[in-house]
């Protein structure tokens, strides 16, 4: 029962620490905390119900009898106490194990506990041979004038289920965090790959005479008209910036938020150029954007070469496996024909 109380305390501690803001940032967001509490609490409640259903340890101080099953033997574990002193654990098989051939086994030196267990096993066998009951198997209440007390441990399935629920909750939070990290990595990679095309299109629109705000709106409009329907994070952030400007937020503030949401150095550089253009009225915005576009394409080429080298490395193992398959296809018929002949 103590394990259920301990798990409840852990869940309560996580809940209170989350409410008070005492958990470290690495502990996850509120959704992950709710997921942990939900899974751990469910597993603990189910485990606690199983523990209550199984009851506590059963103590038999006046002997005990177990029903013999027609389907075959089964084994029960008991803790044995002799005159109130614990003598250890004993596995009792119903009916008893066959003892034929046991005298032929080489004698080995047994510890005191093992010797006592062997004596108890022999005593139980002799006791049941005297009883000779075809329906029940008995555990005596006396042995050599000493009182025996048998204790049957309770089922630990509830405790195990509660512990597994806590472990599953932690694993679910870790898996969710890893999934979010992978999504962030994919988002970052996608935005970096989209940046050269975006900056080039933006530069062309500015050189054509559009203002930065009109260029943003044109890019967002073209993105909304695309046919593939795939979500591109960089263009989504441009649409958000356009919505903010339309809702009354200043153009400079919208550009600043755009750079912060993107979180990439390239996009922050773009937002800085646009803010400086608004504040200082730079005449060379088109030239600066063109220079940034050239640098972005060079970076894209370097990134493509790195991805190509990575793909070649990943293909090495499948190529080796295919080589082994081809060698097996060639060598196997030759070997069969050689040994068959």
Beta strands, then each sheet from edge to edge (+ up, - down):
strand 1: 58-60
strand 2: 64-67
strand 3: 74-82
strand 4: 85-94
strand 5: 136-139
strand 6: 142-143
strand 7: 146-152
sheet 1: 1+ 7- 3+ 4-
sheet 2: 1+ 7- 6+
sheet 3: 2+ 5-
end
